[in-house]
Amino acid sequence: MHKYFQIFKISFQQEFAYRLNFVMWRARNVMQIILTFFLWNTVFYDPSREVFGYNKEKILTYVFGILVLRAIVLSARAVDMAGEIANGDITNYLLKPVSYFKYWFTRDIASKTLNLSFAGVEALILFLILKPNIFLQTDFLMIILFIVSVAIAVTLFFYILFLVNLVTFWMPENGWAAQFLFVVILTEFLSGGAFPIDILPPVLQHILYGLPFPYLLFFPLQVYLGKISGLAIARGILTGGLWIMVLAFLTRIIWPRGLKRYSAEGR
Amino acid sequence: MKIILRYLKIWWLMSRNAFLAVLSQRIGFTIFLIGKILRFSLFFVFIIFLLKGTNSLAGYNLNQTLFFFLTFNLIDTISQFLFREVYRFRPLVVSGSFDLVLTKPVSALFRSLMGGADVIDFVTIPFLIMAVIYIGKLLNPSTLGILYYILLLFNGLILATAFHIAVLALGIITLEIDHTVMIYRDLTALARFPVDIYKEPIKGILTFLIPIGIMITLPAKALMGITSLMGVLWSLGLGGTALFLSLRFWKFALTKYTSASS
C-alpha cells in the first residue's frame, strides 16, 4: 500500500511539472462547457420552458455537473499506457514488484484529484460570471446514491480505458486509433458528455442503456438531479456493476494473452 | 507563376508521401475514418433531435442550424486536411530537427504548414461538400448569396491559415503546440452553432477578437441572405489583416529559434 501511496505522490507532482500543458487542458474543458452552457441557455431562453423533461435550472445544473464529473470520471493518465506498450517501456514495470493495473489506477486517482480541485474552482468562477440557477440536491439518500454511481463510473471508465489500451499488444501502431474511437468519440457522445441522452428517441435510449457508456456521466447526473428514482436507480447501479464485472473478467483474460504476445519491441 | 507551380509540385510530393504513410496503416486509417464519421453523424443526429424538440435555435430553423454546422465542418475539415503537419511541428522544434527544414531551398513556413496533408480528411471532404450543397439548396439562396458564401468560405480558410501560422510561431517561442492547436480547434468548435447563441461580451469576442464568427457563422449567414456587402468587405479586410499579422509573427518567431538539442 505504501508503494502505491508513493506512486500517487510522484504522479501528483509530475502533473505540476508540465504546468502549461495542464492549464491548457483545463482551458479546453472550460471552453467546451461554455459552448454547452450557451446552447442550452438559448434553448431555455424562457425560464418557464420545459423541453425533454428538463427546465432551465436542471439543464444548467447538468452542464455544470458535466464539468465536475468529467474531472472525476474522465481525467486519467492511463491514456499513456498504449505508448508504453508500443515502445517497450512497459518492460520496466513488468520487472518491478508492482501491479501494472494498480499502478495506473493510482496514477489516475492522482490525476482526478488534481483535475477535480481545478474543476471546482472553474465551476465556481463560471458560476459567478454566468450566474445560472443551479439545482441543489438536498435529499441525503440521493446524494449517497449519486456518490455510489460516481464510484461505479470511475471504475467502469478505468476498465474501458485499460482494455482499449490492451489493443496495442496486437496493434502497436494503432493504440491511439482505438483510444480515439472508444475514448474520444464513443465515450464523449454515448456517456452524455456532449448532450443528455434523454433527448434521443426512447428506442435509441433503451439500446444505449444496455451499453456501459451512459453510466459514466449521464446516469450519475440523473441521480443527482432526481430525474430517476427507486427502481430505475437500482437498475442503473446494477447494470453499471454488471458491466464492471464483465470488463474485469475480460481484463483477466486479455491481459495475460497480451503479455504472451508482447515481444518488448524497441527495447 | 513558375514559383507557384514549383510549390504545387512540392506539395503534391509531400502529400503523396503523407498519404502513403497513413494508408500503410490500413487498420488505423479505417478506425480514424469510422471515428470521424461517427462524431459527425452523432452531432448531426443531436441537432435534428434538439430542433425537433425546440423548433428553432436563436431564431434559426432546423435546416439553417444544420447549415451552420456543415459550414463549420467544411472549414474545419479542409483546414485539417491542408494543415495536418502543424500537429507534427513540436518534435521538430524540440529536437532541433527544424534546422534541416530551414536549410532546404523551400519556404520553412510552407513545409511546416502544409508538409503532410491528411488523407482521412480528404476522404470526407467530397461528402461534406455534397451535404453543404443539399442543405444549402433547401434554404433557397440567391445567386448573390451563393457568391458571398463562396467568397467568405475562402476568407474563412484564410483566417484558418492565419490561426495555424500563429500556432506554429507560438510553438517556436514556447515549444508548446499540441494544446495550442487543440485550443484553436475548441475555439472554432464554439461556432458549430451560430455565434448568436452567445451573450455579450463573448459574442463580440468571438466575432471581432477571435473572429471565428466571421470565419464560420458569417459565410452561412451570407447564403441565407442576412449579410450586407459592407459586412462581406469588412470580413475580407479582417482576413487579409489576420494573415498579414500572422506572417509578421512567424518572422518574429524565427528570430527566437535557438536550434536547441540539434
Interface residues (C-beta under 8 A of the other chain):
Chain A: L20 N21 M24 W25 A27 R28 M31 Q32 I34 L35 F38 L39 N41 T42 V43 V51 F52 M171 E173 N174 W176 A177 A178 F180 L181 V184 I185 L186 E188 F189 A194 F195 I199 L200 P201
Chain B: Q25 I27 G28 I31 F32 I34 G35 L38 R39 L42 F43 V45 F46 F49 L50 G53 T54 L57 A58 T174 E176 D178 H179 T180 M182 I183 D186 L187 A189 L190 R192 F193 I197 Y198 K199 I202
